[in-house]
Amino acid sequence: MKRIILALFIVGLAALCSSTKADAQQFHIKKMVCVETEGLVTADAIYLKYRINGGTSRRFPASSDLSFTEGTERSNLCYINADDDDTIHVEVWDHDTFDPDDYIGSFDVRVDRPKEQTVTLRQTDGIAVYRITYVLE
């Protein structure tokens, strides 16, 4: 009886796995470099917001911030699963304790174009500059 249940479980699992779209991609930020901070004295407390196809906005990291000073480089951040027909909108923000958070910049990624790209975000109302390399696999 246990073998029959195990066999049914394996068949069900295989069916579930095979229903996954073949055109699924994984977006991730390979590298994020702070060229210039938003604050003149303190480190930037960076977080990302992203949306897939204009849907619900999500935050990375979920409940904290990433500390960046000039020259700081962080690797392998923010893995997002998406389908080939999706567009991911990514925003970069600097968390401020006493003032509203500062918008650094944003970029859009069309998932149907899998390759490595680098974007440079320059804050329009400040001085922060960040370079982000992302890849779709």
Beta strands, then each sheet from edge to edge (+ up, - down):
strand 1: 24-36
strand 2: 44-52
strand 3: 58-60
strand 4: 66-68
strand 5: 73-83
strand 6: 87-94
strand 7: 102-110
strand 8: 117-122
strand 9: 129-136
sheet 1: 5+ 1- 9+ 8-
sheet 2: 3+ 2- 4+
sheet 3: 3+ 2- 6+ 7-
end
